[in-house]
Amino acid sequence: MTGRGRGGAGKRGGKGGAGKGGSAKSGGKGSSLHVSVQRTPTIRLKRKKGRTNSQQRWLQRQLNDPFVIEARRRGLRSRAAFKLMELNERFDLLKPGARVVDLGAAPGGWSQVSADIVGPKGSIVGIDLLPIDPIEGVVFIEGDFLDPEAPDHLMRELGGAADLVLSDMAASSSGHAGTDHLKIIALAETAFYFATTVLTPGGAFVAKVLQGGTEQGLRTLLQKHFTKVVHAKPEASRKESAEQYVVAIGFRVV
Ligand SMILES: C[S@@+](CC[C@H](N)C(=O)[O-])C[C@H]1O[C@@H](n2cnc3c(N)ncnc32)[C@H](O)[C@@H]1O
């Protein structure tokens, strides 16, 4: 497991300013983190030799996805950033000065959103299997969250109890819905057990899950430790996908 993200960005270090890498660019009037996106006319992509049908469909979808277009316009690294923005608007998760853990952070969209809100007095530590370009104010660990050393490493970098643990972790798709569902629930459960060791009383936990049955077991587990537990599907989460997020607020030590 490497110590820090590519480029060695330390806390508030690195070159991740706005633009290519850093924080979300202002979308004009008011908050740069507002979630409304504009619908644009459909772009039809010409067929190209050597491109498979599924590549063609993926490209076509990307070109016409309003969240992809808006993310690019605002300098956000992922369309997923809009999911956290919406969850934050609904559940008031991120606060100035907060300590945040971002599990499955690459390419860094959720960290960008978090860094914008927690500000210079906050602390964010992200981990991913993939390298992540630096973002000012975020420490990235390149490694496997399931590695037994990962929890201690994350806690050391965070420098205190967390106010929020986020998990957008997803293993690459196996093509078999049942297997993917079990894998993602296992990641979410591991993230939950980690959260119980690092969260401050009153803290919050968010994890990506897939609908498919066993997410109810995780919900029951969470209900023992949090005052409020809900499932939410942000607008940026594709309708055809089984993806949703479990949001747990008001951590209590039991
Ligand atoms: C949907 S992406 C996260 C997107 C991110 N929230 C953003 O806004 O940019 C899911 C990430 O989970 C990571 N991941 C999956 N399993 C992991 C593990 N065991 N440890 C660390 N990261 C993991 C993947 O590498 C992938 O980058």
The ligand as an SDF file (V2000), in Angstrom:
LIG
                    3D

 27 29  0  0  0  0  0  0  0  0999 V2000
  -17.7570    4.3430   -8.4480 C   0  0  0  0  0  0  0  0  0  0  0  0
  -16.0440    4.4840   -8.1760 S   0  0  0  0  0  0  0  0  0  0  0  0
  -15.9540    5.8040   -7.0160 C   0  0  0  0  0  0  0  0  0  0  0  0
  -16.2040    7.1590   -7.6210 C   0  0  0  0  0  0  0  0  0  0  0  0
  -15.8870    8.2830   -6.6580 C   0  0  0  0  0  0  0  0  0  0  0  0
  -16.8620    8.3450   -5.5730 N   0  0  0  0  0  0  0  0  0  0  0  0
  -15.8730    9.6120   -7.3490 C   0  0  0  0  0  0  0  0  0  0  0  0
  -16.7750   10.4260   -7.1350 O   0  0  0  0  0  0  0  0  0  0  0  0
  -14.9380    9.8870   -8.1070 O   0  0  0  0  0  0  0  0  0  0  0  0
  -15.7140    3.0820   -7.1940 C   0  0  0  0  0  0  0  0  0  0  0  0
  -14.2640    2.9320   -6.7590 C   0  0  0  0  0  0  0  0  0  0  0  0
  -14.1720    1.9360   -5.7520 O   0  0  0  0  0  0  0  0  0  0  0  0
  -12.8460    1.4380   -5.8180 C   0  0  0  0  0  0  0  0  0  0  0  0
  -12.7240    0.2010   -5.0390 N   0  0  0  0  0  0  0  0  0  0  0  0
  -13.3780   -0.9760   -5.2200 C   0  0  0  0  0  0  0  0  0  0  0  0
  -12.9610   -1.8880   -4.3250 N   0  0  0  0  0  0  0  0  0  0  0  0
  -12.0450   -1.2650   -3.5300 C   0  0  0  0  0  0  0  0  0  0  0  0
  -11.2330   -1.6920   -2.4260 C   0  0  0  0  0  0  0  0  0  0  0  0
  -11.2970   -2.9400   -1.9600 N   0  0  0  0  0  0  0  0  0  0  0  0
  -10.3870   -0.7970   -1.8770 N   0  0  0  0  0  0  0  0  0  0  0  0
  -10.2960    0.4660   -2.3600 C   0  0  0  0  0  0  0  0  0  0  0  0
  -11.0410    0.9240   -3.4030 N   0  0  0  0  0  0  0  0  0  0  0  0
  -11.8910    0.0650   -3.9860 C   0  0  0  0  0  0  0  0  0  0  0  0
  -12.6420    1.2420   -7.3170 C   0  0  0  0  0  0  0  0  0  0  0  0
  -11.2680    1.1670   -7.6250 O   0  0  0  0  0  0  0  0  0  0  0  0
  -13.3270    2.4890   -7.8800 C   0  0  0  0  0  0  0  0  0  0  0  0
  -12.3990    3.4970   -8.1750 O   0  0  0  0  0  0  0  0  0  0  0  0
  1  2  1  0
  2  3  1  0
  2 10  1  0
  3  4  1  0
  4  5  1  0
  5  6  1  0
  5  7  1  0
  7  8  2  0
  7  9  1  0
 10 11  1  0
 11 12  1  0
 11 26  1  0
 12 13  1  0
 13 14  1  0
 13 24  1  0
 14 15  1  0
 14 23  1  0
 15 16  2  0
 16 17  1  0
 17 18  1  0
 17 23  2  0
 18 19  1  0
 18 20  2  0
 20 21  1  0
 21 22  2  0
 22 23  1  0
 24 25  1  0
 24 26  1  0
 26 27  1  0
M  CHG  2   2   1   9  -1
M  END
$$$$
